Amino acid sequence: MIDLLGRKGNLDQAKIFIEEMSLVPTARIWGSLLTASRNNRNIELAELAAERILALEHDNTGCYVLLSNMYAEAGRWEDVERIKSLMRQRGLEKTVGCSFVETNCRLYRFINQDRSHVEPNTIYAVLDIILRKIGEDKYVHSITKFRPLDLKRKRASSAASHSVILAICFGLISTKLRSPVVVRKNTRICDDCHIAAKKISEMSKREIVVGDSKVFHHFIDGSCSCGDYW
């Protein structure tokens, strides 16, 4: 119910629903509100949901990271540093994001900016072609540049070197034509990678499946099965 209300943008109703429940809300229930707050860019409600989650699960690094990302997108860098400092004080570390592709009975692992594979030049050549093609669409976020939020510091929003996109590129050149490209990721897929994956599926005419830590995303002809809500 919270998820449905969140998808419609009825965050106040979702909050009231939780507060009036006959059972004690779990971290997962508050997590649904946190997701809704993220997708509706409501930082104030996200802070409330995160506070409730961390009261129940002190080591929930995903909660810290999601809240930090929301602060970064809003240019609230002092809050970003505060979250990082809090994580350090509590001995928590951000999970290193990595993506996996299986081809010819072998599992290949990618991390961000990965150049450790046997064909890094080919992978990045394909990536360059893809970026130039999808970058021509005026509706695509700039995924080859930095988003300037401050003169002294900039946050890389580029999906170009993220593990998911590198894994997708490798999947495109190492699997049979027209067959689906299946990628597994150990953390939630970011917004920029999600946008890029949709455009790649449209450009390549290939079905792309990305299973992240929350849901399986099926990208077909420029759209995703999640409806851009995850």
Secondary structure by P-SEA (a helix, b strand, c coil): caaaaaaacaaaaaaaaaaaccccccaaaaaaaaaaaaaaccaaaaaaaaaaaaaacccaaaaaaaaaaaaaaacaaaaaaaaaaaaaaacccccbbbbbbbcccbbbbbcccccccccaaaaaaaaaaaaaaaaaccccccccccccccccccccccccccaaaaaaaaaaaccccccbbbbbbcccccaaaaaaaaaaaaaacbbbbbbcccbbbbbccccccccccc
